[in-house]
Amino acid sequence: MVSKTMAVILAILEESGTPIHRTKLVKLTYLADNLFYEHFGMTITGLGYMWDDFGPNAISNAIVKESGKLADAEFACLKVGTSMYGSENYIYSIGPKRFEIPENLLSPLERQVIRDTVERYRNYSVTSIVSASKKTKPFKDALQYTVLKMTKSIEYQDLLDAVKLNTDFMAGIKEGLKASAESEGMRLQEVKQKYGL
């Protein structure tokens, strides 16, 4: 059984298209969760995060544990090597077994946030992405070794409130949703659920 966290990890590996260092995989997962939380008030994975020396990390090292399960099931590959400093290097990539992530595990909206996150940080080195993760508000606001408190973006909420007050714009959204539902043979509520609205 593939968990929600495993689905996020697989989506990151798919979107990246190249092997990813374990630290970068953890930070990409955190950054996607943080971005989603800023907009929608919850993480994609459902994980909590804590302050760590190397930046935000999932509580109980959950991302690494779930990545290990994916490697055991051959949905991901784990290559262990040695860095130029003599420490172990853990590199993940898509495994020999394919797993198509169903929409009931990751919605189109969640997939888009993951895609955007990977695209934004694609060319970041491990050091650069650690630095970027340490600049996020939850990490900067946390005390050493404590649980991070994620927050919704005030700017995004202000934008939503302004859009909701624009009756012409909202009428257009409702018409578009209705037309989309009719074209796909779905009820309006199903379309809203499908697209995370």
Secondary structure by P-SEA (a helix, b strand, c coil): cccaaaaaaaaaaaaacccccaaaaaaaaaaaaaaaaaccccccccbbbbbcccccccccaaaaaaaaaaaaaccbbbbbbbcccccbbbbbcccccccccccccccaaaaaaaaaaaaacccccaaaaaaaaaacccccccccccbbbbbccaaaaaaaaaaaaaaaaaaaaaaaaaaaaaaacccaaaaaaaacc
